[in-house]
C-alpha cells in the first residue's frame, strides 16, 4: 500500500490537497482536503443586504459573476423584489457567457494537459497534423504551415528552458496515449483558446463594465440603462456587438471545442468506466424564461438518485444540510448533526495537524469544507448533473440530441456519462447548448427595445422601510461548476446571518457523520495509478470536476498571525 499526497493540486482555483491509498495499481481510498478557511459569510454579517452581492462576488476571481447572482437572488427573495424582464434577460446573457467561457478555459487550460503530452507534440509532422485537423472540422487555422509555426514556437520555448505554463507536469508518462499529431493540434487550440476567451468575455465588459467582477448588478434589477436612442445606454449598437461576439463564440465551440473533445476521447475510452463515484445528481436549474414567481427554466431543476434517469425528483431546499464532522468547524448542536443553511453556523476551529505535515488526520477533522447532503446522501453537481437532468427531462430538446449524437459517434452507451470522461463531455455539450441559446436572449433584448420597454429595475423594494422587519431568502444559481446556493437572514434592514453552499463544497467536501464520502473522494476509488510518484490519473479525475477551492473557503494563518487589517468607515 502506497500513500500518495498531491498538494497542492495545480491548475485549479484555490488550495486543494488530495491523499490516497494506492494498492495493486489503483486507488483504494481517498480523502479531499481544502486547506483554506471561508470568511465571507462572517464578513457579511451586519451589512446592508443591498451591498452583499459586491462582497460575495469577491469569493472567487474565476467564476466571477456567480456569487453576485446568487446573492442578489437571495436578497430579492427575502424582501420581495422582482427584477423586470430586461434585467432577467441581461442576467441570462451574463450567466451564459460566464459558463461558456469558463468551460472552454477549463477544457484547454486546466484539464487538457492531463491528456495531452506537450513534449510529444514537438515530434509531430505538421502535414499529418493538418490532415487530422481537417478531417474533424473545417476550422480555417488548419494548414501544415500553421501547425509548423506552432510546433516551432513551442520548441523554441522548451529549448530556452522557460517552460512557463507547461512546466511541472508528467511529460512522457505512460498514461498519455495521443499520437504526436493529435498533441500538436491540441497545443495549437490551447493557444487559440487563450485569445478566444479574452475576446468572448467582452460580453461582460459591455453588460457589466468589466471582467472579472461586473459592476452593474442591483437588488431588484440591473444598473445598466436600456435605450436605443442614448449613446451612454445599451442600444442597437450594443445589440450588434453582442450578436457578433455570440456568433464568434458559437463558431469556436462548434468547430474547435466539440471536435477536439470527440477526437481525443476515443484514445481514452476506458475512462468512460472510471471515476463515477457518487451516483446521485442535483441541479437547481437556471435561466428563467419568464417573470412568474415559479418561472420556466431553460436548464431544468431536478434530483437523480442512483443513476436512475427514469425518475426526476423536484428539489426541496429543506432537505439540504451541512455536516462538520470532519471539517474544521464547530456546531452549537454538536458535530454529529447537520444544519440547513437557514440555521447554518460558521465557527472555525482548526484542530490540526500543524503544518508542514505528512498526513491528514483523516479519522478526525481534515478539511475547511463542510459536507453538504441532500436528504441524507451526497450529491454530485456540475455540468454532468445538469445535462443528465435535462436529458432525462427532455428539455431543452437540444441536450438529448447532442448527447445521443456524441454517444453514437464515440460508440459508447449512455452509462458512459457516469465517469471522468463523461464529466468532460457533458461540459462541452452544455457549452454548445448555452452558446446557442445566447442569441435568443440578445434578440429578446432587441425586441424589448423595439417596443420601447426600458424597464431595468424594481424600485418599489429599494427602500429598507418597505421590507419586512425579519425575513429570510434563498438564491440559487447553476454556476459553471454546479449548484450554488446563498441563504440570508435579514433583520431590521441588516444581514443577521449569511450562508453559502457552493458547488465545490458539494463535490469536494469530506466524509459526513455517517462516513459517506463526497464526490471527489468516491470518484477516486478504483482510479488506476501507473506511477504513484507521478499520479497523473488522480489529477484527471479531480480536474474533471473543475475544482474551485476559493469558492469554498478563504485564507487563515494557522499560527494566528494577523494577515491584514481592514477599516470600514
NORUR-V958724 format. One record per residue. N is the residue number from 1. RES is the residue in one letter. PHI is phi in whole degrees, -180 to 180 (* if undefined). PSI is psi in whole degrees, 0 to 359 (NA if undefined). Layout:
n: <N/N>
res: <RES/RES>
phi: <PHI/PHI>
psi: <PSI/PSI>
This chain:
n: <1/2/3/4/5/6/7/8/9/10/11/12/13/14/15/16/17/18/19/20/21/22/23/24/25/26/27/28/29/30/31/32/33/34/35/36/37/38/39/40/41/42/43/44/45/46/47/48/49/50/51/52/53/54/55/56/57/58/59/60/61/62/63/64/65/66/67/68/69/70/71/72/73/74/75/76/77/78/79/80/81/82/83/84/85/86/87/88/89/90/91/92/93/94/95/96/97/98/99/100/101/102/103/104/105/106/107/108/109/110/111/112/113/114/115/116/117/118/119/120/121/122/123/124/125/126/127/128/129/130/131/132/133/134/135/136/137/138/139/140/141/142/143/144/145/146/147/148/149/150/151/152/153/154/155/156/157/158/159/160/161/162/163/164/165/166/167/168/169/170/171/172/173/174/175/176/177/178/179/180/181/182/183/184/185/186/187/188/189/190/191/192/193/194/195/196/197/198/199/200/201/202/203/204/205/206/207/208/209/210/211/212/213/214/215/216/217/218/219/220/221/222/223/224/225/226/227/228/229/230/231/232/233/234/235/236/237/238/239/240/241/242/243/244/245/246/247/248/249/250/251/252/253/254/255/256/257/258/259/260/261/262/263/264/265/266/267/268/269/270/271/272/273/274/275/276/277/278/279/280/281/282/283/284/285/286/287/288/289/290/291/292/293/294/295/296/297/298/299/300/301/302/303/304/305/306/307/308/309/310/311/312/313/314/315/316/317/318/319/320/321/322/323/324/325/326/327/328/329/330/331/332/333/334/335/336/337/338/339/340/341/342/343/344/345/346/347/348/349/350/351/352/353/354/355/356/357/358/359/360/361/362/363/364/365/366/367/368/369/370/371/372/373/374/375/376/377/378/379/380/381/382/383/384/385/386/387/388/389/390/391/392/393/394/395/396/397/398/399/400/401/402/403/404/405/406/407/408/409/410/411/412/413/414/415/416/417/418/419/420/421/422/423/424/425/426/427/428/429/430/431/432/433/434/435/436/437/438/439/440/441/442/443/444/445/446/447/448/449/450/451/452/453/454/455/456/457/458/459/460/461/462/463/464/465/466/467/468/469/470/471/472/473/474/475/476/477/478/479/480/481/482/483/484/485/486/487/488/489/490/491/492/493/494/495/496/497/498/499/500/501/502/503/504/505/506/507/508/509/510/511/512/513/514/515/516/517/518/519/520/521/522/523/524/525/526/527/528/529/530/531/532/533/534/535/536/537/538/539/540/541/542/543/544/545/546/547/548/549/550/551/552/553/554/555/556/557/558/559/560/561/562/563/564/565/566/567/568/569>
res: <X/X/X/X/X/X/X/X/X/X/X/X/X/X/X/X/X/X/X/X/X/X/X/X/X/X/X/X/X/X/X/X/X/X/X/X/X/X/X/X/X/X/X/X/X/X/X/X/X/X/X/X/X/X/X/X/X/X/X/X/X/X/X/X/X/X/X/X/X/X/X/X/X/X/X/X/X/X/X/X/X/X/X/X/X/X/X/X/X/X/X/X/X/X/X/X/X/X/X/X/X/X/X/X/X/X/X/X/X/X/X/X/X/X/X/X/X/X/X/X/X/X/X/X/X/X/X/X/X/X/X/X/X/X/X/X/X/X/X/X/X/X/X/X/X/X/X/X/X/X/X/X/X/X/X/X/X/X/X/X/X/X/X/X/X/X/X/X/X/X/X/X/X/X/X/X/X/X/X/X/X/X/X/X/X/X/X/X/X/X/X/X/X/X/X/X/X/X/X/X/X/X/X/X/X/X/X/X/X/X/X/X/X/X/X/X/X/X/X/X/X/X/X/X/X/X/X/X/X/X/X/X/X/X/X/X/X/X/X/X/X/X/X/X/X/X/X/X/X/X/X/X/X/X/X/X/X/X/X/X/X/X/X/X/X/X/X/X/X/X/X/X/X/X/X/X/X/X/X/X/X/X/X/X/X/X/X/X/X/X/X/X/X/X/X/X/X/X/X/X/X/X/X/X/X/X/X/X/X/X/X/X/X/X/X/X/X/X/X/X/X/X/X/X/X/X/X/X/X/X/X/X/X/X/X/X/X/X/X/X/X/X/X/X/X/X/X/X/X/X/X/X/X/X/X/X/X/X/X/X/X/X/X/X/X/X/X/X/X/X/X/X/X/X/X/X/X/X/X/X/X/X/X/X/X/X/X/X/X/X/X/X/X/X/X/X/X/X/X/X/X/X/X/X/X/X/X/X/X/X/X/X/X/X/X/X/X/X/X/X/X/X/X/X/X/X/X/X/X/X/X/X/X/X/X/X/X/X/X/X/X/X/X/X/X/X/X/X/X/X/X/X/X/X/X/X/X/X/X/X/X/X/X/X/X/X/X/X/X/X/X/X/X/X/X/X/X/X/X/X/X/X/X/X/X/X/X/X/X/X/X/X/X/X/X/X/X/X/X/X/X/X/X/X/X/X/X/X/X/X/X/X/X/X/X/X/X/X/X/X/X/X/X/X/X/X/X/X/X/X/X/X/X/X/X/X/X/X/X/X/X/X/X/X/X/X/X/X/X/X/X/X/X/X/X/X/X/X/X/X/X/X/X/X/X/X/X/X/X>
phi: <*/-112/-91/-109/-121/-115/-156/-85/-74/-94/57/-139/-99/99/-118/-128/-118/-117/-119/-147/-101/-110/-145/63/80/-148/-75/-97/-156/-145/-136/-115/-130/-91/-107/-130/-102/-79/-133/-61/-59/-74/-62/-78/-61/89/-92/-69/-58/-69/-96/-58/-60/-67/-75/-61/-61/-82/-56/-142/-105/-102/-87/-71/-97/-66/-75/-64/-62/-64/-65/-63/-64/-64/-66/-61/-62/-69/-98/86/-81/-124/-66/-73/-54/-62/-66/-59/-65/-61/-64/-60/-63/-64/-64/-63/-61/-61/-63/-64/-63/-64/-66/-64/-60/-61/-63/-81/-105/-113/-109/-58/-70/-78/-121/-111/-97/-62/-63/-61/-61/-68/-100/-72/-89/-58/-66/-68/-64/-61/-63/-63/-61/-72/-78/-111/-164/-98/-56/-65/-83/-148/-81/-62/-63/-62/-69/-64/-65/-63/-59/-67/-63/-68/-62/-63/-60/-68/-65/-78/74/-108/-72/53/-66/-101/-80/56/-136/-104/-59/87/-59/-65/-80/-78/-128/-70/-68/-53/-67/-67/-64/-65/-60/-66/-64/-61/-73/-57/-69/-64/-65/-60/-75/-61/-64/-64/-72/-62/-77/-59/-55/-68/-64/-67/-91/-132/89/-169/-148/-79/63/-59/-112/-104/-79/-147/-63/96/164/-136/-96/-93/-69/-119/-163/-64/-101/-115/-67/-87/-116/-69/-134/-69/-66/-62/-58/-63/-65/-65/-58/-65/-67/-64/-62/-66/-64/-61/-63/-69/-62/-73/-103/-126/-61/-60/-60/-65/-61/-71/-81/-80/-55/-60/-77/-130/-63/-65/-77/-77/-120/-123/87/-64/66/-63/-105/-105/-132/-136/-136/-75/78/-166/67/-62/-102/-149/-113/-75/-56/-119/-71/-69/-110/-64/-100/-74/-93/167/-118/-117/-111/53/62/-86/-77/-84/-132/-111/-95/-70/-85/-119/-62/-66/-89/-90/-138/-123/-104/-127/-55/-116/-117/-81/-139/-120/-110/-65/-91/99/-77/-87/-113/-91/-120/-65/-55/-61/-108/-63/-130/-127/-119/-66/-154/-76/-114/108/-76/-80/-73/-75/-138/-87/-141/-76/-88/-70/-84/-121/-91/-146/-153/-85/-88/-81/-120/-72/-140/-113/53/89/-127/-71/-126/-90/-123/131/-56/-63/-60/-63/-70/-67/-65/-66/-61/-70/-80/79/-149/-67/-60/-61/-63/-61/-61/-71/-63/-62/-63/-66/-63/-64/-64/-88/63/-117/-78/-61/-65/-63/-65/-83/-167/-60/-70/-63/-65/-68/-65/-62/-65/-67/-63/-63/-59/-63/-62/-74/-68/-68/-75/-63/-61/-62/-71/-62/-69/-64/-65/-63/-65/-63/-62/-62/-87/62/-96/-107/-60/-135/-150/-88/-86/-67/-114/-73/-75/-57/-65/-90/-88/-62/-64/-140/-147/-127/-147/-131/-122/-120/-155/-95/-75/-50/-90/139/-71/-118/-131/-119/-123/-133/-115/-110/-135/54/79/-127/-77/-88/-155/-141/-139/-122/-122/-103/-55/-72/-73/-56/-86/-104/-62/-79/-63/-101/-64/-91/81/-74/-78/-79/-57/-59/-61/-69/-67/-75/-64/93/-65/-69/-135/-73/-132/-55/-77/-134/-78/-58/-66/-63/-63/-59/-70/-64/-64/-64/-87/60/-60/-138/-72/-62/-67/-83/-151/-139/-78/-143/-99/-64/-90/65/-71/-76/-91/-161/-127/-113/-103/-109/-90>
psi: <126/130/119/133/125/106/116/154/123/175/41/176/119/194/114/135/131/129/142/149/120/128/134/29/16/157/126/329/148/155/140/125/124/129/25/157/141/135/343/323/320/324/328/339/133/356/168/124/333/342/353/320/324/323/312/326/334/2/324/147/1/301/77/329/344/320/332/314/310/321/313/319/323/313/317/320/320/316/353/22/141/110/142/170/318/322/318/316/314/319/318/318/316/315/315/316/319/313/313/312/318/320/318/314/318/312/310/320/342/328/323/325/353/344/342/126/107/319/320/327/335/340/9/149/116/325/317/325/318/317/319/311/318/341/341/347/156/25/130/329/78/21/159/322/319/312/330/321/319/314/317/323/314/321/315/323/313/317/333/352/14/76/335/241/345/9/169/54/176/53/139/0/143/343/349/135/351/142/160/322/320/323/318/319/317/322/318/317/331/311/321/322/330/315/321/313/328/319/315/322/2/339/320/321/322/316/341/5/331/169/132/174/76/151/8/8/149/144/123/359/221/159/4/116/149/116/110/344/1/128/328/9/172/120/193/336/322/316/316/318/319/318/317/315/320/319/319/322/314/320/315/316/317/320/352/299/303/311/324/317/315/336/324/322/319/337/348/37/337/340/357/354/14/140/20/305/227/131/14/139/145/139/129/343/157/178/71/136/356/183/24/159/325/80/157/137/134/316/113/160/156/164/132/129/136/40/19/96/354/349/115/121/149/153/130/105/340/342/2/127/160/134/154/23/318/26/152/58/161/143/143/337/1/159/347/355/139/151/134/145/331/331/11/154/148/87/88/142/91/122/12/176/165/130/151/149/153/327/150/156/76/347/355/222/137/15/152/357/144/181/93/144/146/118/36/358/154/151/138/131/162/189/322/314/315/316/327/315/318/318/313/329/340/14/141/150/335/330/309/321/313/320/312/321/316/316/320/315/325/351/39/146/168/330/344/338/332/73/174/311/331/323/322/317/319/323/320/317/318/323/317/315/316/319/329/327/340/327/326/319/321/316/326/321/318/320/319/320/317/330/2/34/102/9/132/346/143/101/353/340/15/324/122/338/342/357/156/150/327/113/159/148/152/135/130/147/141/93/168/321/354/199/121/132/137/136/133/141/119/128/126/40/5/158/117/326/145/135/141/136/110/164/315/343/316/314/325/359/157/186/153/193/335/1/10/132/152/173/317/308/317/321/331/335/126/352/128/144/106/320/101/331/347/76/59/320/325/318/324/312/317/314/334/341/346/67/144/86/334/328/325/334/169/171/144/149/123/337/6/25/149/124/322/157/125/128/126/119/NA>
